[in-house]
Amino acid sequence: MRSFYHFMMTYRGRKKPTDESRLADWMFGDHNFPKHSSSYDEISEYLEWNSPFHGALQVFDRLWRTYETTE
């Protein structure tokens, strides 16, 4: 199973940014993000303390459900 970070990199670099691509681009640039984690609790807690934009946690929750079904 690949990490959530690697899953999110498929959303990076969109010409027309979406909330998903904004979160992925932020994760890429954040050197402290838990890049090797596949733990919902670890990533969720990190985002609670370091949320990059309003609504990022909701975007994360939605993408986590997709991650769980595809990995």
Number of C-alpha atoms within 10 A of each C-alpha: 9 11 15 21 18 16 17 20 15 12 17 18 13 13 7 6 13 13 16 19 19 19 22 23 18 16 20 17 9 13 9 10 16 16 15 11 15 18 11 14 10 11 18 16 12 14 17 11 8 13 15 15 12 9 10 18 17 11 14 21 13 12 15 19 10 12 17 12 7 9 10
